[in-house]
Amino acid sequence: MKQKLLFLFCLLLTLPFTTVDAQRNKHTTAKKKKAKTALQDENPKFTSMLESLAKVTIIDSTVVDSAQFLKAIYTNHEEGRLTTYQEFFKKEGDGIVYVNELGNRCIYSQKDEQTGSKMLYQSYLLSDGWTEGEPLEGAEGNFGLYDFDCPYLMPDGVTLYFCARGSDGLGGYDIYRTRIDDKTRKILRPENLGLPFNSERNDYMYVIDEQNQLAYFVSNRRQPNGKTCVYTFIPFESRSTVTADEDKLRSLARIDRIADTWGNHTDRDAALQRKRTAMENAYAQSVRQNEPEFQFVINDETTYTSMNDFRAASSRTQAKELQDVRKKLTSLEQALIKKRNYYRSASSLERRDLRKEILKDEQQATAYYKKIRTLEKNIRNAENK
C-alpha cells in the first residue's frame, strides 16, 4: 500500500512540469511558425537587396507634415536649392524644383497631360527669361520607370538623384541615381539606391550637402497619413555593405532604430553640430529673404537688387564672381586689421614675420580691388547695351 501511495505522489509531482514543458514547447513552436510565415510573406525584392544593405550612419530623424518636408532639409545654397513647383513658377502644380547654384538652370517634375504621369523637365534662364521646359531625355518611360519627382542635381552637374515608381522598386516611390551625359544631355540607366534608403512605402527625396558633409532622404515608412520622416545621415564617399546576421540586417534595412547605425558616437556628435550650424544658417537666410540679395548700380536710373534682374547670362556669372571676390576682400581686410593691431605689441621677431604677412595681404587686397572694378565695368557695359 505504501509503495502505491509513493508512486502516485511521484506521479503528481511530475505532472505540472510536464504541462509547463509542453506549453513552453508549444509557444516556441508558435514563434518559429510565425517567423517562418513572416519570411514567406517578405517581399522577394527586399530579401534580394539585403546582401547589399548600405552601411550608413543616420544621425537624426524628424517627422513633419508631408507637404512641408523641404523645410526639414537644410541645403547649402552655394550647391543649389530646392523649392516647390507652385512657389517657383507661381502657378498650380505639385512637383519639386531644383535650381543650380548660379540660378540659371532648373530641373523639375510636371504632370504629362496625356499620360497623367509626372516627367522630369529642365529649363535655362536666358536674357529674356526661363526657356520652355524640355523633357529630360532618357526618362520618358524608359528603364521601366514612371511618375518621376524630387530631382536633385549634384554640383558636378551630371549626377542626378530622383524618385520614381517602377517594376524593380520595392513599392510606391523608390529613390534612384543616374548620370546625365554631357554631350547628349540624356540620362543613363538609373540605379536603385536599395536598402535602407528604399522601402515598401514611399521614399522620395535624396540630398547631399557636400560642404557641410550632411545628407538627407525622405520616407513615409511607418508614418500615419499626412506625415513624413526626414532622415539625416553622414554621406559616404564609397558604398560599403553591412555584415551581420539576418535578423540584424532586416532591422537595419527597415531602420527600426537609428541608434543601431551610430557606431562611433564621435562621428555622430560632430555631424549633429554641423547640422545645427546648417539650421542656424538656414534661419539667417530666411530672415534675409525679404532683403535685396545685393545692390548693383547699372546707371543713374537703374539699380539691380536680384540676380534675376540681369539680362545677360554673362552678367549673372560675373555678378556671382563679384559677390565672391567682395566676400574674400571683406575677410582679408578684417584679418589685416587684427594683424596691424597685434603688430603694436608684438616682439621684434614677431614684427618681422608680421611685416611680410601684412605686405602680402595688402598686395592681395589690391588685386581684389582691381578685379572688382573690372567685373563692375564689364557688367555695366553688358547691361547698358
C-alpha positions as a printed Julia matrix, in Angstrom:
385×3 Matrix{Float64}:
  0.0     0.0     0.0
  2.81    2.39    0.93
  4.55    1.64   -2.38
  1.36    2.54   -4.34
  0.94    5.82   -2.44
  4.56    6.69   -3.04
  4.16    6.01   -6.78
  1.05    8.19   -7.0
  2.77   11.04   -5.13
  5.74   10.95   -7.5
  3.4    10.91  -10.48
  1.59   14.04   -9.24
  4.89   15.86   -8.78
  5.89   15.23  -12.39
  2.59   16.27  -14.0
  2.92   20.09  -13.57
  6.43   20.1   -15.01
  5.3    18.04  -17.95
  2.48   20.5   -18.62
  4.81   23.56  -18.37
  7.31   21.97  -20.71
  4.57   21.2   -23.16
  3.33   24.82  -23.07
  6.85   26.15  -23.49
  7.44   23.88  -26.46
  4.11   24.93  -27.9
  4.99   28.63  -27.51
  8.44   28.13  -29.09
  6.9    26.23  -31.98
  4.36   29.02  -32.49
  7.14   31.63  -32.59
  9.05   29.6   -35.15
  5.92   29.23  -37.27
  5.26   32.98  -37.02
  8.85   33.83  -38.03
  8.68   31.36  -40.89
  5.37   32.81  -42.05
  6.82   36.36  -41.88
  9.74   35.32  -44.05
  7.39   33.66  -46.52
  5.39   36.89  -46.75
  8.52   39.04  -47.15
  8.9    40.92  -50.41
 11.39   38.89  -52.52
 12.97   42.14  -53.75
 13.59   43.2   -50.16
 15.2    39.82  -49.47
 17.44   40.05  -52.53
 18.59   43.55  -51.55
 19.63   42.54  -48.02
 23.05   41.32  -49.15
 23.89   44.81  -50.46
 22.49   46.75  -47.48
 24.44   50.02  -47.32
 26.34   50.85  -44.16
 25.16   54.3   -43.16
 25.17   56.45  -40.02
 21.75   58.05  -39.57
 22.31   60.84  -37.07
 18.77   62.19  -36.78
 15.15   61.76  -37.91
 12.4    64.38  -37.98
  8.69   63.72  -38.57
  6.91   66.56  -40.37
  3.76   67.21  -42.37
  4.23   65.64  -45.79
  3.63   68.94  -47.58
  6.38   70.63  -45.54
  9.27   68.16  -45.75
 11.53   70.59  -47.62
 11.66   72.77  -44.5
 13.48   69.96  -42.67
 16.21   69.76  -45.33
 18.87   72.43  -44.8
 20.53   72.73  -48.17
 23.59   74.83  -48.88
 22.54   77.44  -51.45
 26.05   77.5   -52.88
 25.35   73.98  -54.15
 21.8    74.68  -55.34
 18.4    74.98  -53.74
 15.06   73.17  -53.62
 11.59   74.65  -53.82
  8.09   73.65  -54.86
  6.68   73.9   -58.37
  3.96   76.26  -57.18
  6.38   78.59  -55.41
  8.89   78.69  -58.26
  6.53   79.04  -61.24
  3.77   80.92  -59.35
  1.08   78.58  -60.67
 -0.67   75.35  -59.72
  1.5    72.23  -59.55
  2.66   69.66  -57.02
  6.22   68.76  -58.04
  9.66   69.69  -56.68
 12.06   72.1   -58.43
 15.87   72.03  -58.15
 17.72   75.25  -59.07
 21.52   75.18  -59.54
 23.93   77.41  -57.64
 24.15   80.01  -60.44
 20.39   80.23  -60.63
 20.37   79.71  -64.4
 19.26   76.08  -64.69
 16.41   74.19  -63.08
 15.17   70.6   -63.17
 11.61   69.94  -62.13
  8.76   67.45  -62.31
  5.48   68.17  -64.06
  2.48   66.02  -64.91
  2.11   64.97  -68.53
 -1.48   65.71  -69.52
 -1.66   62.73  -71.91
 -0.27   60.03  -69.63
 -1.14   61.54  -66.25
  2.37   60.6   -65.09
  4.93   63.14  -63.89
  8.01   63.68  -66.04
 11.33   65.41  -65.45
 11.97   68.65  -67.34
 14.81   71.14  -67.46
 14.84   74.84  -68.24
 17.53   77.53  -68.63
 17.47   81.2   -67.68
 18.28   83.4   -70.66
 18.25   87.17  -71.12
 14.5    87.17  -71.81
 13.57   84.73  -69.01
 13.27   80.98  -68.49
 13.13   78.78  -71.57
 10.17   76.48  -72.12
 10.74   73.25  -70.23
 12.12   70.39  -72.29
 11.81   66.74  -71.18
 14.96   65.28  -69.69
 15.69   62.79  -72.44
 16.0    59.17  -71.43
 13.49   59.48  -68.6
 10.33   59.38  -70.71
  9.1    55.89  -69.85
 12.42   54.1   -70.38
 14.03   51.75  -67.87
 10.58   50.64  -66.63
 10.15   53.81  -64.55
  7.34   56.36  -64.46
  5.93   59.17  -62.32
  9.27   60.93  -61.74
  9.72   63.55  -59.0
 12.07   65.16  -56.45
 15.16   65.83  -58.62
 18.43   66.87  -57.01
 21.49   67.58  -59.17
 24.93   67.4   -57.59
 27.38   70.31  -58.08
 29.24   68.24  -60.71
 26.27   68.93  -62.99
 25.89   65.29  -64.07
 24.94   63.18  -61.02
 21.17   63.27  -60.57
 19.02   61.81  -57.8
 15.27   61.45  -58.17
 12.36   59.24  -57.2
 10.04   57.23  -59.42
  7.74   54.24  -59.48
  8.86   51.15  -61.33
  8.77   47.4   -61.67
 12.16   46.96  -59.99
 11.19   49.05  -56.96
 10.18   47.83  -53.53
  6.83   49.61  -53.69
  5.5    53.12  -54.03
  8.26   55.59  -54.89
 11.88   54.45  -54.8
 14.98   56.65  -54.9
 17.31   56.34  -57.91
 20.64   57.73  -59.03
 21.71   58.39  -62.59
 24.15   60.5   -64.61
 23.4    62.99  -67.37
 25.54   62.56  -70.46
 27.42   65.84  -71.12
 27.13   65.57  -74.89
 23.64   64.17  -75.47
 22.05   65.52  -72.26
 20.29   62.17  -71.91
 20.2    60.33  -68.61
 21.98   56.99  -68.36
 20.37   53.87  -66.89
 19.26   54.73  -63.33
 20.41   52.71  -60.33
 18.04   51.86  -57.47
 19.71   53.02  -54.23
 18.48   49.9   -52.45
 18.36   49.49  -48.67
 17.96   51.22  -46.27
 17.02   54.19  -48.46
 14.04   52.43  -50.04
 11.13   50.55  -48.53
  7.69   49.22  -49.48
  6.26   52.68  -48.81
  7.18   55.98  -50.5
 10.83   57.09  -50.4
 11.33   60.17  -52.48
 13.94   62.84  -51.75
 17.72   62.38  -51.59
 20.02   65.36  -50.99
 23.77   65.58  -50.34
 25.25   68.77  -48.89
 28.94   68.33  -49.7
 30.14   71.49  -47.96
 28.55   70.58  -44.6
 29.07   66.83  -45.06
 25.4    66.09  -44.42
 22.81   64.2   -46.42
 19.06   63.67  -46.24
 16.46   61.26  -47.53
 12.71   61.29  -47.05
 10.34   58.4   -46.4
  6.81   57.85  -45.1
  7.52   54.31  -43.87
  5.7    53.58  -40.59
  4.15   57.06  -40.68
  0.42   57.9   -40.47
 -1.3    59.56  -43.4
 -0.11   63.11  -43.94
  3.21   62.6   -42.12
  6.73   62.07  -43.45
 10.09   61.33  -41.85
 13.23   63.2   -42.92
 16.37   61.21  -42.1
 19.73   62.98  -41.76
 22.85   60.88  -42.34
 26.56   61.19  -42.95
 27.28   60.84  -46.69
 29.83   58.21  -47.71
 32.47   58.52  -50.42
 32.17   54.88  -51.41
 29.38   52.49  -50.52
 30.16   49.63  -48.14
 27.79   46.88  -47.06
 26.76   45.71  -43.59
 27.96   42.36  -42.27
 25.57   40.92  -39.66
 23.12   38.09  -39.02
 19.83   38.11  -40.93
 17.72   39.49  -38.08
 20.14   42.4   -37.63
 20.24   43.03  -41.38
 16.47   43.19  -41.56
 16.27   45.55  -38.6
 18.86   47.92  -40.11
 17.21   47.74  -43.53
 13.86   48.75  -42.0
 15.55   51.41  -39.8
 13.86   50.08  -36.68
 16.22   52.19  -34.51
 18.54   54.89  -35.85
 20.72   54.38  -32.75
 21.71   50.97  -34.16
 23.51   52.79  -37.01
 25.61   55.13  -34.89
 28.68   53.05  -34.09
 31.21   55.8   -33.44
 29.33   58.39  -31.36
 32.1    60.92  -32.03
 31.22   60.99  -35.73
 27.53   61.4   -34.92
 28.13   64.21  -32.42
 30.28   66.11  -34.91
 27.65   65.65  -37.63
 24.9    66.89  -35.29
 26.94   70.02  -34.66
 27.27   70.55  -38.41
 23.52   70.16  -38.74
 22.88   72.74  -36.0
 25.14   75.16  -37.87
 23.28   74.45  -41.12
 19.97   75.1   -39.35
 21.26   78.42  -37.99
 22.44   79.45  -41.45
 19.08   78.47  -42.94
 17.3    80.57  -40.34
 19.54   83.56  -41.07
 18.83   83.08  -44.77
 15.08   83.09  -44.14
 15.41   86.33  -42.14
 17.22   87.93  -45.08
 14.91   86.56  -47.76
 12.9    89.77  -47.94
 16.05   91.85  -48.2
 17.75   92.51  -51.56
 20.41   89.95  -52.5
 22.7    92.91  -53.17
 22.61   96.33  -54.78
 24.34   96.94  -58.08
 24.1   100.33  -59.77
 23.73   99.94  -63.54
 23.29  103.64  -64.31
 21.82  106.79  -62.78
 18.3   105.44  -63.23
 18.66  101.71  -62.63
 19.81   99.67  -59.63
 19.63   95.87  -59.6
 18.71   94.09  -56.36
 18.47   90.49  -57.57
 20.35   88.07  -59.81
 17.19   87.72  -61.89
 17.45   91.42  -62.83
 20.44   90.81  -65.08
 19.51   90.45  -68.74
 22.76   88.9   -69.97
 23.82   85.42  -68.86
 27.45   86.6   -68.74
 26.43   89.38  -66.34
 24.88   86.87  -63.91
 28.03   84.77  -63.98
 30.25   87.8   -63.36
 27.9    89.13  -60.66
 28.25   85.82  -58.83
 32.03   86.11  -59.13
 31.81   89.71  -57.95
 29.98   88.65  -54.79
 32.63   86.01  -54.12
 35.53   88.47  -54.56
 33.83   91.01  -52.3
 33.43   88.38  -49.56
 37.12   87.44  -49.86
 38.12   91.1   -49.69
 35.99   91.66  -46.56
 37.58   88.65  -44.82
 41.06   89.78  -45.84
 40.5    93.33  -44.58
 39.27   92.02  -41.22
 42.39   89.83  -40.94
 44.59   92.82  -41.79
 43.03   94.9   -39.01
 43.81   92.17  -36.46
 47.4    91.8   -37.68
 48.02   95.58  -37.6
 46.61   95.84  -34.08
 48.74   92.95  -32.88
 51.83   94.45  -34.55
 51.9    97.27  -31.96
 52.53   94.92  -29.05
 54.45   92.21  -30.9
 58.08   91.31  -30.29
 60.75   92.27  -32.81
 60.86   88.73  -34.14
 57.07   88.6   -34.5
 57.03   92.0   -36.18
 59.48   90.78  -38.83
 57.14   87.93  -39.76
 54.06   90.13  -39.5
 55.52   92.71  -41.89
 55.84   90.04  -44.56
 52.29   88.79  -43.95
 50.78   92.29  -43.92
 52.59   93.23  -47.14
 51.39   90.05  -48.82
 47.81   90.65  -47.68
 47.89   94.27  -48.86
 49.06   93.13  -52.29
 46.24   90.6   -52.4
 43.73   93.27  -51.34
 44.94   95.49  -54.19
 44.41   92.62  -56.63
 40.87   92.13  -55.29
 40.1    95.85  -55.74
 41.26   95.71  -59.37
 39.21   92.56  -60.0
 36.1    94.18  -58.52
 36.47   97.29  -60.72
 36.95   95.14  -63.82
 33.89   92.99  -63.09
 31.72   96.03  -62.34
 32.79   97.69  -65.58
 32.12   94.53  -67.65
 28.66   94.07  -66.11
 27.62   97.69  -66.67
 28.82   97.62  -70.28
 26.82   94.45  -70.96
 23.64   95.67  -69.24
 23.7    99.18  -70.77
 23.86   97.96  -74.37
